[in-house]
Amino acid sequence: TAMADAPSGRAAALAGLFGQACLNYAGDPTGLRGWARQKGLPPVPDQARRAFLHGAPGEVFDASDNEGKFVVASSDDGICSAATAITSVAPAAARWRRRAWW
């Protein structure tokens, strides 16, 4: 069913978003933020930004799509994360292992 496939789809989308944003721009917050703006990802409201970054300086972008709600968080010190609503760990981990380079 569509509901049963939703967590798997979100897991795949999250892994893809992490790869596009965080892996491609590891340690490069300026490059990551330029990519996010080029993709048309809007910044989240300030309260959400503070929550995702735990008060650290940086920017957070809304990367939601047809798979669900997603964000990309970029702290000023170069740390990047991608997050979504609840998903199953197994599909995300399997997708990540297929993308891993080690």
Summary of the structure (lengths in Angstrom):
residues: 102
radius of gyration: 13.6
end to end distance: 34.6
largest distance: 42.1
contacts: 286
relative contact order: 0.23
helix: 49%
strand: 19%
